[in-house]
Amino acid sequence: MYSSEGICQPDIRAERLGEIFQDLVRIDSISREEGALCRELRRRLGALGFETVVDQAGPQVQGDTGNLIASRPGNASVAPLLLSAHMDTVEPGRGIQVRFAEDIFSSAGDTILGADDKSALAVILEVLHCIHENDLACGPLEVVFTICEEIGLLGAKHLDYSRLSARVGYVLDTRNPEAIVTRAPSAHRFTFRVHGKAAHAGAAPEKGINAISLAAKAIAQLQLGRIDHETTCNLGVIQGGVATNIVPDLVVVHGEARSHDETKLQSITETVVSAFKETVDGALAPAAERPWVEVSVAQDFQRLYIPDDHYVVRQASECARALGHGMSTVSSGGGSDANVFAAHGIVAGILGTGMENVHTVKETVRLSDMVRAARLLLRIILNHTKTSGVR
């Protein structure tokens, strides 16, 4: 295969890529249960000349394995490049039966497919196969396959960063093979525990303080959903009450806010907290029996912001053009491992593999899109190898 620059690039083997993907999909890897998949990926990376280690993130997140970190020094003197994807999948994701017809992978219809993110794992492995079997000039590579991405980026948050030296790279974990995600929001996660007073709901309701009612009054004051073009807010879980004949004395509300603007994120967080505090503090009740609220606010992840002229963006764009297709920069409303990497000084753009309808039983991915993603990643690695250094 020749690029528009006339440079020969060994082609990706589509049939092998499809086989790798199907093999990986058949290994169950629900969050916190990625051990079997990790062992298989470690075996495959070892056969390609990588030194591998599993870090200690597993015990920290109550999982059966840690993150898989692999490295190869390469045969060219350039800065190391990071490649990353996550190993875990969501439910229903056990006993997946893969279907392939007319270029499209799907499940039997009663589970997810697992293209999120096993299409990325397969793409990375196929690219590394291509480099290995053709003995291509290649700089140092560091590969990170994380655990528990789907339940809060827990693997990336507990990753042993002391084992990494790469400062730039790519995470494969989005849809469009002709786009690179360069912007993703910061997020705050909050929990409110509203305490009231229990009483019999039929015999003496006036002796109780209804915690659910107080929480409802607070929530009714809030603007939820899309706040503006870069800010969202959601209350997603409410737990409370014991029985219909008992005035509930406790309700727990979990929510989040996200924004690409840190000032807006702080503002919406303060608004939500104030609504709960003022509602509870202003409730009419005897002084000795006042309701009260516990508030917990934590940063879930920091924003990702990569300028359009950054090295990782320029490399992806130049390589896409060399292969004859476009590459746009896009923003995402969701967080990914790249957000956490950025907080640790690693700038990683997010590339797509073609996955569609993820987290549903209608999830699919086209083999041709995976091939396109693999060709782009291979080109990026080869181009990076020719550079004198990351700028």
Number of C-alpha atoms within 10 A of each C-alpha: 11 12 15 11 8 9 10 10 17 16 14 22 15 17 11 13 23 22 12 18 25 23 15 20 28 17 19 20 25 21 23 24 20 25 23 14 21 24 14 14 21 21 13 14 21 15 12 17 15 21 15 19 15 20 19 16 24 23 12 12 18 11 17 16 25 28 27 25 24 24 22 19 16 17 13 15 16 18 19 26 24 24 23 24 28 29 33 28 30 21 14 16 24 19 13 21 17 19 14 15 8 7 11 13 20 23 21 13 15 15 22 29 37 37 31 31 23 27 32 30 24 27 28 22 21 24 23 21 20 20 20 15 10 11 10 16 15 22 23 20 22 23 25 24 25 29 36 28 24 21 13 14 21 23 33 24 23 19 24 16 15 6 13 18 15 20 17 20 24 24 26 31 27 22 22 19 24 21 23 26 26 25 23 25 27 24 26 21 19 20 19 21 21 25 23 25 17 20 19 16 17 11 10 12 15 12 15 19 24 25 26 23 15 23 25 13 14 19 17 11 13 16 14 15 12 12 15 10 9 17 21 22 24 16 18 9 10 15 12 15 17 12 10 10 13 19 26 24 20 23 22 19 19 16 17 21 27 31 26 23 13 15 10 18 22 15 11 23 20 12 14 23 17 13 18 26 18 12 19 22 15 12 13 11 14 8 7 6 13 16 24 18 22 12 14 12 15 11 12 20 24 22 24 27 20 19 13 14 9 14 18 24 24 14 17 27 23 18 25 25 15 18 18 10 14 15 19 16 18 14 16 16 16 14 22 26 26 32 28 25 22 20 14 12 11 20 26 31 28 28 25 23 32 25 27 19 15 20 19 18 19 16 20 23 24 22 23 15 21 25 24 23 27 29 23 25 23 24 23 21 25 18 16 21 23 14 14 10 11 14 7
